[in-house]
Amino acid sequence: MRAVPLGQNRGRSQSLSMNLVFPHTFVPWFRTVAPHIHAYRGKTFVVAVAGEMVAAGKLNLFAQDLAILWAMGIKLALVHGFRPQVNEQLKSKGHESRFHQGRRITDAVALDCAQEAAGQLRFEIEAAFSQGLPNTPMANATVRVVSGNFLTAQPVGIVDGVNFLHSGVVRRVDAAAIRRAMDTGAMVLLSPFGFSPTGEAFNLSMEDVATSAAIALRADKLLFVTEVAGIREAQDDPNSRIDTELALADAERLLANLPAPLQPTDTAFYLQHCVKACRGGVERSHILPFAVDGSILMEVFTHDGIGTMVVDEKLESLRQASADDIGGILQLIEPFERDGTLVKRDRTEIERDIGHYTVIEHDGVIFGCAALYPYPEAGTAEMAALTVSPDVQGQGDGERILKRVEQRAKAMGLESIFVLSTRTMHWFIKRGFAQVDPDWLPEARKRKYNWDRRSQVLMKKLD
């Protein structure tokens, strides 16, 4: 009998195991990713990476993840930071790193160090995207990296009596030139350097470059891949959960109550740039950790992501309902009760349950609502009376309400939500719900189930 090398035996064993298990996990997962792939093809992302990520030895894996985004048709501008690399260069020359209000003071020595660090990082980044080893995500990839003098800068000047010397801020981004490069299929690399019309070089911050580029390009996303995990729900508790989504209005309120940031680990440091980007027309800005392998893939291609997303909803009133909203809710749901789409609810019932409702308000008018009734003993909750005014249907308000209701349910520690429907089953199925038998309902809800109405029960598990 012919001997089989140990490595081949092991490979065959793994192959058999994968044939049994892999399709049952990979195929459903890949299908859930497909809507994101369709949604983001042709979109523009500005990705900003802290120099600490490169220092931590994570550049090659990160480049593989970006190459996957690029292969899916996403247009990418990559901005790199170099704070630790410049500090190391200065240290090797016996020169002190100086900062004021979190910004580097760039003297002539620091400018030389920044130029050296930027050149070395650009070399490493280009090398990372030139990988093509078999059996890696970079196999068959042909990512072209283009860089150039896309940024015009001006000096920071003197602030609080401190002369920032060769430190600058972005004055203009040549968005048209960047777009032309992207349209050729290239990934654009932006170093934190800009030049004045007289040819003077200025050291810029990665955050300023990324935010300015995202606004100028009208990017669909700005993603900061950083040394922090995101924005925590409790600012005084470093172990509290990460807030996965912040509406722009909520982020602005939080920022207003935080001290001025002095270092990247301060809560306001990246948040201020996310808020600025959203104000400038970037609908979604993200803060995510480079410490988690594949964090950018998880943030882009999973429902809840892994970091914090600041969203300009252009609906600053997606909120929990109050007693002042009762009349608006009644007016909204009454036509749907009349035609039998919704079960009739009287004013007393809505007054009693108003704390369960989420509403969307435009200019003082309620245009959408839904109620969440928890059954904690069964680990689930019912979403009821999901309603969007015919005047704004098709604009995504229903999905925004659904997502907020899901967030409320998860915050309660629940594992699923369910709805009862007679006419809108397909809408829910398209959004991850599956039909279950009425016997699945919690006992307390099953006792109130109207068998004459024969509503279908649809359930969605919360990830």
N, C-alpha and C positions, 0 to 999 in steps of 0.2 A: 504494500500500500504506500502511495506517495505521501511523504511527509508534508505537512502544511506549516509554514512559518507561523510563529506565535502571533505576530502582528496581524496576519491574515485571519487566523482563527478568531481573534478578538474582534476584528472588524465585522466578520460574518455574524458573530453573536450579537454585536450591537445592532447590525442591520435587521436581524430577526426581531429584536426587541422594538426597534423603531417601527417596523412594519406593523407591529401589534398595537403600539401606543400612539405613535406620532400622528397619524391621520386624525385621531379622535381629539387631539388638542390643537394641532397646527391648523387644520382646515377651518374649524369654527372661528379660531382666533383671526386667521387671515381674512375671513369673510367680514368680521366686525371692523377690520381696518379699512376695508375697501371703500366705504363712504368717505373716509378722510382723504384717501388717495384721490378720489374723484374731485372732492371739494378743493384740494390745494394745487392741483395741476395748473401750471401757468401763473400761480400766485408768487408774490415777492416776499421773502423773509430776510430780515437783517439779523444776523446772529453775532453776538458780541461775547467773546470769551476772555475771562480774566487771565492774566499772565500766570497766576497761581496754578491754573489747570495744566499749563505746559510744564511748569516747574515740578508738578506732581507726577509727570511721566504719563499723562493721559491723552496726549495729542494724537497718537496713531489710532487709537480706538475711536476717538471723537471724529477724526477725519473719515473713518469708515462709515460712521453714522450720518455725517453730512453728505457723503457720496450717495448714500441710499436716498436721502431727500432729493438730491440733485437728479438721480436716476428716475425719480417719480415725477419729474417735470417742474419742480419748484425752483424758482430763480433765487439765487443766494448771493448776498453780500456778507462777507465775513470780516469782522473787525476784531483785532487782537489787542489785548492790553499787555503791558510789560513792566508793571511796577516792581515785582521782585527781581526781574532781570536787571533793571536799571540800578536798583539798590545794591545788587551783587557787584555790578561793574564799579559803582562808586566806592564800595567797601574795598575792592581790590586795589583801588588807586588811593586809598587812605583819605577819601573825601566823604564828608557827612551828607546824608540824605536830609533835606530840609522840606518841611511841609507847613502850610498855613491854611486853616479851615478845610483840611482834607485835600488840598491841592498842592502839587509839587512846586517848589521854587526852583526854576531851572536856570542855573548860572551856566557859564561857558563849559565847565567840566561836566556838569550834568547833561548838557545838550549833546556833548560828544558821546557820553555813555548811552544816552537814549538812542542816538543814531546807530551806535554799534549793536545795541540790544535789538533794535528794530530790524536791522539787516540780518542778524543771526536768526531771529524768529521767522522772518519771511522765508529764509532758506529752509528752516525746519518744516514750516507749513507746506511749502511747495514740495518738499521731499515726501511728506506724509501723504499728499494727494497723488503722488507718483507711484505709490505702491501698486503692485499687481500680482501678488503671489496667489497661486492656485489655492482653492479651499479657504479663501478669505472673502469678506464682503467687497474687497477692492478688485477681485478677479474680473477681467474684461471691462473694468472702468476706465474711462478716458476723460477724467476731470481736468479741464484746463483752468489754471489760476491766472487771473490778470490783475495787475496792480498798476498804479500810476498816480500822477499828481491831480487827483480828483477833488482835493480839498483846498480851499482858500482860507487862510487864517488871519487873525489879528491878535495883538498882544492882550493879555489880561490887564496889564498895566499895574498901577499902584492901588492896592485895596487895604484899608485900615492902616495906611502908612507903610505897608509892606510892598516892595517892588518884586513882582513875579518874574522879571527879566525875560527869559525866552519861553516862558509858559504862555500858551495862547488859547483862544477859543475859536470854534468854527465860525467863519464868516459866510461861506457859501459852499454848497455841494454841487458839483457838476453832474446833476442827475441825468441829463441827456446822454452824456458820455458813458456813465455807468449802465444805463439802459441799453445803449448800443452794444456794449460788451456782453451784457446778459443775453441779449437777443442772438448772439453768435453761439450761445450754449456755454459760455465761460462763467466760472465763479469769480466774483470780484473780491479782491483782498484789499482792505483799507487799514493801513497802519496809522497809529495816532500821531501823525505829523501833518502839518499844513504849511503852506508857503504864502507869504504876502506878495502883492503885485511887484514888489521890488526884489523878490527872490529870497527874502529872509525866512529862515526855518523856525517853526515854533513847535514846541512839545505840547501835544493836546492830551486830553483824557480820553480813554477808550469810551467811557459812558457818553461824553459829549459828542464824539464822532458818530457813535452808533445811533443815538437819538436824532441827531441832525440828519443823518443819512436816511433813517427810516421815514422821517417827516418829508424830506425832499423827494424821496422815491415813492411816497404814498404807499408804503409797504403794508402788507396785510398783517404781518406779525413782526414784532421786535422781541428777540429772545436774549436775555442776559444769562449766560452760563457761568455761575459764580461760586464763590466759597461759602455762600449761605444757602440754606435749604428753601427759603421763601419767606413770606410774612406770616408770623405766628399769630394765632387767634388771641392769645394773651401776651402782651408785650413784656410783662414782668415775669413770665414763666418760660424759660428756655426749652422746657420739655413739652409745652403745649402743642396742639396740632397745628399743622400748616393750613392756613386759609387758602383753599384751592382757587377761589375766585373772589375778586373784589370789584364791585361796580366803581366806575370812575369817581362818582360822588362820594362813596364811602372811603376810597383811597385818599381823596383830597381832605376829607375830614380827619382821617388818621394822621396824615402828613402834617396838618396844621397843629396837631397836639404833640408832635415829636420834636426833640431837640435837634439842632442843626447837626448833620452827620460829620464826623471827623475821620472815619475810617470805613472801609467797605463792609465790615461786619455790623455796622450800625443799621438799624431798621430802615431809616430814611434814605440811606445812601443810594441804593438802586431804585427804591420806590419813587423818589423824586423824578427820576428820569422816565420811569414808566408813565407817571402822571403827565409829564411834559409831552411825551410822545402821543398819548391818547388825546390830549388837548389839541395837538397839532394834526390830528386826522388819522393816526394809526389806531385801528379799532381794538387791537389786542396786544398787550405787552406782557412779557413773562419774566419771572425770576425763578431759576432752577439750579440745582446743585450739580457741580461737575463730579462730586464725590460718588454719586450714584451712577454706575455704568449704564449707558444707554438712556440717560435722563432726557435727552432731547427727543428721542423716539417715543418715549413714554408720554412726554408732554404733548407732542403733536398728534399722536395716533391713538391715544386712549381717552376715554370719556372725561375722567377727572384729572388726568395728568399727574404730575409729581410735585410741581412747584406751585407758585402763585401766579395767577393770570389777572391782570387789571383790564377790565372791559369797558370801553365806551359804548354803553348800550343805546345811547341816544334816547333812553327811556329812564330818566333819572328817578322815576317813581315806581319801579318794580319793588314792591314792599309788602309788609304785613298790613292787613286791613285794620282800620280803627272804626269806632262807632260812627264817625262822620261819613263813612263809605257805605252805610247800609242802604240809603236811598239809591245810590248809584248802582249797587249790586242788584237790587230789586229791578231797577229799570233795565239793566243789561240782560238778566236771565228771563224776564217775563215773556218775551216772544218765543223763546225756546221751550218754556214750560207750556205755552199755549199750543204749540204744534206737536207736543209729546216727546221732544228730544230730551228734555230734562224732567225729572220728577218735581212736582210742585212743592215749593218751600214758602211758608208764610213769613211775615216780618218778624214775628216773635222767635221763630226758629233761627233766623239769620242773626238777630240781636244776641241770642244766647250763644251762638257759635262763632261770632265775628272774629275771635282770636285764632280760629282755624283757617281763616281765609288769607290768600295772597292776591293782590290786585296789581294791575298795570294802569297807570293814570297818565293821560296826555292833557296838558293844559287844564287841569282841574276836572276832567271827565274820565270816568272809569270805562276802559275799553276792554278789559279782560279780568277774569278772576278764576280761582279754584280754591277748594277747601280740602284740608287734610285731616282725617279722623284716625288717630292711632289706635291700634289694638296691640299694646306692648306685650301682653301675655302670649300672643301668637307671633310676635316679631314682625308685624306688618302694619300697614295703614291703608285706608281707603282714600283715594283722591276723588272728590265729588265736585259736581257743578263746574267742571272746566269749560269756560265760555269765553269766546272772543267775539267782539262786535263784528258784524258783517262789513262795517266800514273799513276795517283794517285787516281782515283775514287775508292770509297769504304773505304777510310781512314778517312772520316768525314769532309773533307774540305768544302763540300757543306753546311753542317749544321753549321760550324763555320762562313762561310760567311753570311748565313741566319740570324744567331743570331746577328752578328754585324750590319747587315742592320736593323734588328728590333730595336736594341738599338739606331741607328741613327734616325729612325722614331719616336721613343718615345721621344727622346731628342728634337724633333721639335714640340712635343705636339700633334702628330697625333694619331688617334684612331685605324687605321687599315692599312694594306698594301695589295696589290693585284698583281697578276701575270696573264699574258696571255700565254697559253700554248697549243700546239697541240699534244705533245708526252710524256710529263713528269708529267701528272696530278696526277698519283698515288704517286709519290715522294712527291709532295706538300700536298696532302691529308693526308698522313702519318704524316706530320709535322704540322697539325692543320689547314690547309686551307680547305675551303668549297666552292663548286661551287655555283656561283650566275649568274643571267641572265645578259647579256651584257648591258641591260638597267640600271643596277645598277651603271655602270661606271660614274665618274664625267663627266659633260657635255663637258669639254674641251677634255677629252680623248675619249669620245664616238664619237666625230666628226672625230677622226683619226682612229677609229676601222675599220679593214679590214674585211668586211663581206664575201668576197670571201675566205679568209684564214680560217674563222670560228674557231678562237682560243677560247678555253674555258677560262672563267674568274673565277679565284679562289681567294678568299678573306680570310684573317686571321685577327681577332681582336687582338689588343695588350692589354694585361692585365695591 
